[in-house]
Amino acid sequence: MEVKQLSYFVETCKYMSFSDAAKALFVTPQALSKSIRNLERELGGEVFTRTGNSIALTDYGALLFQRAKGLLKSYDVLIGDMKYASHHFS
């Protein structure tokens, strides 16, 4: 699992639309959908139910959404801390 996949997933949850999330992420809807499918395959469960042009979070997806938000926030803090450190400890 890659950080990019998790951020794509979280963004898709915010919009509840592959097309809108893809626009916000500057990727194609197909690339976004493929990334989510790969994430689902790796985790072994569906994160969205897909019906026609709409999607909804599964219970599994809702759990991942909560955990991924926290993980991405920690990741952003880590990156910020390391950038700060690189300027002050070099």
DSSP file (Angstrom, degrees, kcal/mol; ACC not computed):
  #  RESIDUE AA STRUCTURE BP1 BP2  ACC     N-H-->O    O-->H-N    N-H-->O    O-->H-N    TCO  KAPPA ALPHA  PHI   PSI    X-CA   Y-CA   Z-CA
    1    1 A M              0   0    0      0, 0.0     2,-0.3     0, 0.0     3,-0.0   0.000 360.0 360.0 360.0 135.5    0.0    0.0    0.0
    2    2 A E     >  -     0   0    0      1,-0.1     4,-1.8     0, 0.0     3,-0.2  -0.775 360.0-122.7-109.3 153.5    1.3    3.4   -0.9
    3    3 A V  H  > S+     0   0    0     -2,-0.3     4,-2.6     1,-0.2     5,-0.2   0.889 114.1  58.3 -58.5 -39.2    0.6    6.8    0.7
    4    4 A K  H  > S+     0   0    0      1,-0.2     4,-2.5     2,-0.2    -1,-0.2   0.899 103.4  51.6 -59.8 -41.2   -0.6    8.0   -2.7
    5    5 A Q  H  > S+     0   0    0      1,-0.2     4,-2.5     2,-0.2    -1,-0.2   0.919 110.6  48.6 -62.2 -42.8   -3.3    5.2   -2.8
    6    6 A L  H  X S+     0   0    0     -4,-1.8     4,-2.8     2,-0.2    -2,-0.2   0.904 111.5  48.8 -65.4 -40.0   -4.5    6.2    0.7
    7    7 A S  H  X S+     0   0    0     -4,-2.6     4,-2.4     2,-0.2    -1,-0.2   0.893 111.0  50.6 -68.3 -36.2   -4.7    9.9   -0.3
    8    8 A Y  H  X S+     0   0    0     -4,-2.5     4,-2.3    -5,-0.2    -2,-0.2   0.924 111.6  48.9 -61.8 -43.4   -6.6    9.0   -3.4
    9    9 A F  H  X S+     0   0    0     -4,-2.5     4,-2.2     2,-0.2    -2,-0.2   0.939 111.8  47.4 -61.3 -48.5   -9.0    6.9   -1.3
   10   10 A V  H  X S+     0   0    0     -4,-2.8     4,-2.0     1,-0.2    -1,-0.2   0.905 112.2  50.2 -62.4 -41.8   -9.5    9.7    1.2
   11   11 A E  H  X S+     0   0    0     -4,-2.4     4,-1.8     1,-0.2     5,-0.2   0.902 109.3  51.3 -63.5 -40.5  -10.1   12.3   -1.5
   12   12 A T  H  X>S+     0   0    0     -4,-2.3     4,-2.8     1,-0.2     5,-0.7   0.881 108.1  52.9 -63.9 -37.5  -12.6   10.0   -3.2
   13   13 A C  H  <5S+     0   0    0     -4,-2.2    -1,-0.2     2,-0.2    -2,-0.2   0.885 106.4  53.5 -63.9 -38.5  -14.4    9.6    0.2
   14   14 A K  H  <5S+     0   0    0     -4,-2.0    -2,-0.2     1,-0.2    -1,-0.2   0.906 122.2  28.6 -62.6 -41.9  -14.6   13.4    0.5
   15   15 A Y  H  <5S-     0   0    0     -4,-1.8    -2,-0.2     2,-0.2    -1,-0.2   0.710  88.5-146.7 -91.3 -23.1  -16.2   13.8   -2.9
   16   16 A M  T  <5S+     0   0    0     -4,-2.8    39,-0.5    -5,-0.2     2,-0.3   0.869  72.1  94.2  50.5  39.2  -18.0   10.4   -3.1
   17   17 A S     >< -     0   0    0     -5,-0.7     4,-2.1     1,-0.1     5,-0.2  -0.918  67.4-151.4-158.2 127.6  -17.3   10.6   -6.8
   18   18 A F  H  > S+     0   0    0     -2,-0.3     4,-2.5    35,-0.2     5,-0.2   0.911 101.2  50.1 -65.7 -41.2  -14.5    9.2   -8.9
   19   19 A S  H  > S+     0   0    0      2,-0.2     4,-2.1     1,-0.2    -1,-0.2   0.938 113.7  42.9 -64.9 -47.2  -14.8   12.0  -11.4
   20   20 A D  H  > S+     0   0    0      2,-0.2     4,-2.1     1,-0.2    -1,-0.2   0.905 116.4  47.5 -67.1 -40.8  -14.8   14.8   -8.9
   21   21 A A  H  X S+     0   0    0     -4,-2.1     4,-2.0     2,-0.2    -1,-0.2   0.900 110.1  53.7 -65.8 -39.8  -12.0   13.3   -6.9
   22   22 A A  H  X>S+     0   0    0     -4,-2.5     5,-2.3    -5,-0.2     4,-0.9   0.906 108.2  50.0 -61.6 -41.7  -10.0   12.7  -10.1
   23   23 A K  H ><5S+     0   0    0     -4,-2.1     3,-0.7     1,-0.2    -1,-0.2   0.933 111.4  48.1 -61.0 -45.8  -10.4   16.4  -11.1
   24   24 A A  H 3<5S+     0   0    0     -4,-2.1    -1,-0.2     1,-0.2    -2,-0.2   0.821 116.5  43.7 -64.3 -31.3   -9.2   17.5   -7.6
   25   25 A L  H 3<5S-     0   0    0     -4,-2.0    -1,-0.2     2,-0.2    -2,-0.2   0.501 108.3-124.0 -92.3  -5.8   -6.2   15.1   -7.8
   26   26 A F  T <<5S+     0   0    0     -4,-0.9     2,-0.3    -3,-0.7    -3,-0.2   0.896  73.1 113.7  60.4  42.8   -5.4   16.0  -11.4
   27   27 A V  S   <S-     0   0    0     -5,-2.3    -1,-0.3    -6,-0.1    -2,-0.2  -0.874  73.6 -93.9-130.9 167.3   -5.6   12.4  -12.6
   28   28 A T     >  -     0   0    0     -2,-0.3     4,-2.3     1,-0.1     5,-0.2  -0.501  31.0-120.0 -77.7 152.4   -8.0   10.6  -14.9
   29   29 A P  H  > S+     0   0    0      0, 0.0     4,-2.8     0, 0.0     5,-0.2   0.863 116.2  55.5 -57.9 -34.1  -11.0    8.8  -13.4
   30   30 A Q  H  > S+     0   0    0      2,-0.2     4,-2.4     1,-0.2     5,-0.2   0.911 107.4  47.8 -65.9 -42.0   -9.7    5.6  -14.8
   31   31 A A  H  > S+     0   0    0      2,-0.2     4,-2.2     1,-0.2    -1,-0.2   0.902 113.8  47.9 -65.1 -40.3   -6.3    6.0  -13.1
   32   32 A L  H  X S+     0   0    0     -4,-2.3     4,-2.4     2,-0.2    -2,-0.2   0.939 111.9  48.6 -64.9 -47.6   -8.1    6.8   -9.8
   33   33 A S  H  X S+     0   0    0     -4,-2.8     4,-2.6     1,-0.2    -2,-0.2   0.894 111.2  50.9 -60.1 -40.9  -10.4    3.8  -10.1
   34   34 A K  H  X S+     0   0    0     -4,-2.4     4,-2.5     2,-0.2    -1,-0.2   0.906 109.1  51.0 -64.2 -41.4   -7.5    1.5  -10.9
   35   35 A S  H  X S+     0   0    0     -4,-2.2     4,-2.1     2,-0.2    -2,-0.2   0.911 111.9  47.0 -62.2 -42.4   -5.6    2.8   -7.8
   36   36 A I  H  X S+     0   0    0     -4,-2.4     4,-2.7     2,-0.2    -2,-0.2   0.908 111.2  51.5 -66.2 -42.0   -8.6    2.1   -5.6
   37   37 A R  H  X S+     0   0    0     -4,-2.6     4,-2.6     2,-0.2    -2,-0.2   0.912 110.0  49.3 -60.6 -42.5   -9.1   -1.3   -7.1
   38   38 A N  H  X S+     0   0    0     -4,-2.5     4,-2.5     2,-0.2    -1,-0.2   0.895 110.6  50.6 -64.0 -39.5   -5.4   -2.1   -6.4
   39   39 A L  H  X S+     0   0    0     -4,-2.1     4,-2.6     2,-0.2     5,-0.2   0.929 111.2  48.3 -61.9 -45.8   -5.8   -0.9   -2.9
   40   40 A E  H  X>S+     0   0    0     -4,-2.7     4,-1.9     1,-0.2     5,-1.4   0.909 111.7  49.9 -61.0 -42.7   -8.9   -3.1   -2.4
   41   41 A R  H  <5S+     0   0    0     -4,-2.6    -1,-0.2     1,-0.2    -2,-0.2   0.923 112.7  46.7 -62.4 -44.3   -7.0   -6.1   -3.9
   42   42 A E  H  <5S+     0   0    0     -4,-2.5    -2,-0.2     1,-0.2    -1,-0.2   0.889 117.3  42.2 -67.0 -38.8   -4.1   -5.6   -1.6
   43   43 A L  H  <5S-     0   0    0     -4,-2.6    -1,-0.2     2,-0.2    -2,-0.2   0.681 107.1-126.5 -83.2 -17.7   -6.3   -5.1    1.5
   44   44 A G  T  <5S+     0   0    0     -4,-1.9     2,-0.3    -5,-0.2    -3,-0.2   0.768  74.3  76.7  81.8  26.2   -8.6   -8.0    0.6
   45   45 A G  S   <S-     0   0    0     -5,-1.4     2,-0.3    -6,-0.2    -2,-0.2  -0.981  80.3-101.9-162.9 153.7  -11.9   -6.1    0.8
   46   46 A E        -     0   0    0     -2,-0.3    15,-0.4     1,-0.1    14,-0.2  -0.599  22.5-172.7 -79.2 136.0  -14.1   -3.7   -1.1
   47   47 A V  S    S+     0   0    0     -2,-0.3    11,-2.0     1,-0.2     2,-0.3   0.659  72.4  34.3-100.0 -21.7  -14.0   -0.1    0.2
   48   48 A F  E     -A   57   0A   0      9,-0.3     2,-0.5    13,-0.1     9,-0.2  -0.972  68.8-138.6-129.6 146.8  -16.8    1.2   -2.1
   49   49 A T  E     -A   56   0A   0      7,-3.1     7,-1.7    -2,-0.3     2,-0.5  -0.903  26.0-151.8 -95.4 136.3  -20.0   -0.3   -3.4
   50   50 A R  E     +A   55   0A   0     -2,-0.5     2,-0.4     5,-0.2     5,-0.2  -0.943  22.2 168.6-115.3 122.2  -20.4    0.8   -7.0
   51   51 A T  E >   -A   54   0A   0      3,-2.6     3,-2.5    -2,-0.5     2,-0.2  -0.938  64.7 -54.3-134.3 111.6  -23.8    1.1   -8.6
   52   52 A G  T 3  S-     0   0    0     -2,-0.4     0, 0.0     1,-0.3     0, 0.0  -0.418 120.3 -19.7  60.1-122.9  -24.0    2.8  -11.9
   53   53 A N  T 3  S+     0   0    0     -2,-0.2     2,-0.3    -3,-0.1    -1,-0.3   0.318 123.2  83.7 -98.7   7.2  -22.4    6.2  -11.6
   54   54 A S  E <   -A   51   0A   0     -3,-2.5    -3,-2.6   -37,-0.1     2,-0.3  -0.803  55.2-164.5-114.2 155.7  -22.6    6.4   -7.8
   55   55 A I  E     -A   50   0A   0    -39,-0.5     2,-0.3    -2,-0.3    -5,-0.2  -0.939   2.7-170.8-131.8 155.8  -20.4    5.0   -5.0
   56   56 A A  E     -A   49   0A   0     -7,-1.7    -7,-3.1    -2,-0.3     2,-0.2  -0.991  31.2-104.8-143.2 146.9  -20.9    4.4   -1.3
   57   57 A L  E     -A   48   0A   0     -2,-0.3    -9,-0.3    -9,-0.2     2,-0.1  -0.480  29.7-140.4 -69.7 138.6  -18.5    3.4    1.4
   58   58 A T     >  -     0   0    0    -11,-2.0     4,-2.5    -2,-0.2     5,-0.2  -0.439  32.0-103.0 -82.1 170.5  -18.7   -0.1    2.7
   59   59 A D  H  > S+     0   0    0      2,-0.2     4,-1.9     1,-0.2     5,-0.2   0.900 128.1  51.8 -60.6 -39.3  -18.3   -0.7    6.4
   60   60 A Y  H  > S+     0   0    0    -14,-0.2     4,-2.2     1,-0.2    -1,-0.2   0.912 109.9  48.6 -61.3 -44.3  -14.8   -1.9    5.6
   61   61 A G  H  > S+     0   0    0    -15,-0.4     4,-2.8     1,-0.2    -2,-0.2   0.865 107.2  55.1 -64.8 -38.0  -14.2    1.3    3.7
   62   62 A A  H  X S+     0   0    0     -4,-2.5     4,-2.0     2,-0.2    -1,-0.2   0.895 108.8  48.3 -63.7 -40.0  -15.5    3.5    6.5
   63   63 A L  H  X S+     0   0    0     -4,-1.9     4,-2.2     2,-0.2     5,-0.2   0.932 112.8  47.8 -64.3 -45.6  -13.0    1.8    8.9
   64   64 A L  H  X S+     0   0    0     -4,-2.2     4,-3.4     1,-0.2     5,-0.3   0.905 108.6  55.5 -61.7 -41.0  -10.2    2.4    6.4
   65   65 A F  H  X S+     0   0    0     -4,-2.8     4,-2.2     1,-0.2    -1,-0.2   0.927 109.1  46.4 -58.0 -47.4  -11.3    6.0    5.9
   66   66 A Q  H  X S+     0   0    0     -4,-2.0     4,-1.3     1,-0.2    -1,-0.2   0.925 118.1  41.8 -62.4 -44.8  -11.1    6.7    9.7
   67   67 A R  H  X S+     0   0    0     -4,-2.2     4,-2.3     1,-0.2    -2,-0.2   0.895 113.1  52.8 -70.5 -40.3   -7.7    5.1   10.0
   68   68 A A  H  X S+     0   0    0     -4,-3.4     4,-3.0    -5,-0.2     5,-0.3   0.883 104.2  56.0 -65.6 -39.0   -6.3    6.5    6.7
   69   69 A K  H  X S+     0   0    0     -4,-2.2     4,-2.0    -5,-0.3    -1,-0.2   0.934 111.1  44.4 -58.4 -45.6   -7.2   10.1    7.7
   70   70 A G  H  X S+     0   0    0     -4,-1.3     4,-2.2     2,-0.2    -2,-0.2   0.905 113.8  49.8 -64.6 -42.3   -5.1    9.7   10.9
   71   71 A L  H  X S+     0   0    0     -4,-2.3     4,-2.3     1,-0.2    -2,-0.2   0.912 111.4  48.2 -64.0 -43.5   -2.3    8.1    9.1
   72   72 A L  H  X S+     0   0    0     -4,-3.0     4,-2.4     2,-0.2    -1,-0.2   0.858 109.8  52.8 -67.2 -35.0   -2.1   10.8    6.4
   73   73 A K  H  X S+     0   0    0     -4,-2.0     4,-2.1    -5,-0.3    -1,-0.2   0.931 111.1  46.7 -64.4 -44.4   -2.2   13.5    9.1
   74   74 A S  H  X S+     0   0    0     -4,-2.2     4,-2.5     1,-0.2    -2,-0.2   0.887 110.8  53.1 -63.0 -39.2    0.7   11.9   10.9
   75   75 A Y  H  X S+     0   0    0     -4,-2.3     4,-2.6     2,-0.2    -2,-0.2   0.919 108.2  49.7 -61.9 -44.7    2.5   11.5    7.5
   76   76 A D  H  X S+     0   0    0     -4,-2.4     4,-2.4     1,-0.2    -1,-0.2   0.891 110.9  49.7 -62.6 -39.8    2.1   15.2    6.8
   77   77 A V  H  X S+     0   0    0     -4,-2.1     4,-2.9     2,-0.2    -2,-0.2   0.925 110.2  51.1 -64.0 -44.2    3.5   16.1   10.3
   78   78 A L  H  X S+     0   0    0     -4,-2.5     4,-2.5     2,-0.2    -2,-0.2   0.934 110.8  47.6 -57.7 -48.5    6.4   13.8    9.7
   79   79 A I  H  X S+     0   0    0     -4,-2.6     4,-2.2     1,-0.2    -1,-0.2   0.922 113.5  48.4 -60.8 -44.6    7.2   15.5    6.3
   80   80 A G  H  X S+     0   0    0     -4,-2.4     4,-2.4     1,-0.2    -2,-0.2   0.915 111.7  49.4 -61.4 -44.2    6.9   18.9    7.9
   81   81 A D  H  X S+     0   0    0     -4,-2.9     4,-2.8     1,-0.2    -2,-0.2   0.904 111.6  48.6 -61.7 -42.3    9.1   18.0   10.8
   82   82 A M  H  X S+     0   0    0     -4,-2.5     4,-2.3     2,-0.2    -1,-0.2   0.870 110.3  50.6 -70.0 -35.9   11.8   16.6    8.5
   83   83 A K  H  X S+     0   0    0     -4,-2.2     4,-1.1    -5,-0.2    -1,-0.2   0.924 112.8  47.3 -65.3 -42.6   11.8   19.6    6.2
   84   84 A Y  H >X S+     0   0    0     -4,-2.4     4,-1.3     1,-0.2     3,-0.7   0.943 112.9  49.1 -60.8 -47.6   12.2   21.8    9.3
   85   85 A A  H 3X S+     0   0    0     -4,-2.8     4,-2.7     1,-0.2     5,-0.3   0.864 104.3  58.6 -62.1 -37.8   15.0   19.6   10.6
   86   86 A S  H 3< S+     0   0    0     -4,-2.3     4,-0.3     1,-0.2    -1,-0.2   0.796 110.5  43.6 -65.8 -25.8   16.8   19.6    7.3
   87   87 A H  H << S+     0   0    0     -4,-1.1    -1,-0.2    -3,-0.7    -2,-0.2   0.711 122.6  36.3 -87.8 -22.9   17.0   23.4    7.5
   88   88 A H  H  < S+     0   0    0     -4,-1.3    -2,-0.2    -3,-0.2    -3,-0.2   0.623 119.7  41.4-107.8 -15.5   18.0   23.6   11.1
   89   89 A F     <        0   0    0     -4,-2.7    -3,-0.1    -5,-0.2    -2,-0.1   0.367 360.0 360.0-114.3   4.3   20.2   20.6   11.7
   90   90 A S              0   0    0     -4,-0.3    -1,-0.1    -5,-0.3    -2,-0.1   0.478 360.0 360.0 -85.9 360.0   22.4   20.7    8.6
